[in-house]
Amino acid sequence: MEMALPRDIPTLKAKGTGNLTRPDNVFCSADLLNHFVSCDVFHTRVIGTTDHYPIVSVLDVEPPVVKVQERWNWREANWEEMNKMLGEELERLGLREAYTSAAEVLQDISKLDESIWRCVKVHVLLTKIAPFSKRWWTSELETARREKEKLSRKSFRKRDMLEDPTHEEFRRARNTFLAKLKMARDRCWLEWLEEIDGSDVWVAGKMMKGAPTD
């Protein structure tokens, strides 16, 4: 951790003795420190009767504007229905069993490609994925999260009734959600590692060795 507030600046004036001391500090990671425009103590802006001076930090953290891209949501696709439709499409195409020229091969490849994409457009939805979105998030996790939050509200309303079974139901729902969350994140990470090519190996190494974010 790095110190963002310059040294030797007092942050407190004791009410009894009037002594100036420095009990307050501003720590951050080395990466975040580069974004500090200023970090200073305002000795003339004491709030109310407090003995601490306000510390004001100004950071330049304007994020770049990134366009949200549409992608096929393969994870939520109805594969059973898609395979059924694709089978019907292949029967309708009547592809050749043998070929006499490269032109015939390319012609059937084009027909097959068109059929596959017709099935995709029917049974796979387009979804907008932002760069900061959780790509491991699923509809199952969303359902578990909502159930956990519903029981959390019920448990809070009955906080004075310690023996009410709602508290145990909430505890189980919370643990179930956290377990599913960890499994989804681990699965997404392992699937990505299994599919990376040579250029992505350096990206994976950088991610594993990188400093934690604030």
PyMOL commands that set and color helices and strands:
alter all, ss='L'
color gray80, all
select helices_A, chain A and resi 30-33+74-76+79-93+102-123+139-157+166-195+198-209
alter helices_A, ss='H'
color red, helices_A
select strands_A, chain A and resi 2-3+12-13+20-21+27-28+36-41+55-59+69-72+126-129
alter strands_A, ss='S'
color yellow, strands_A
deselect
rebuild
show_as cartoon
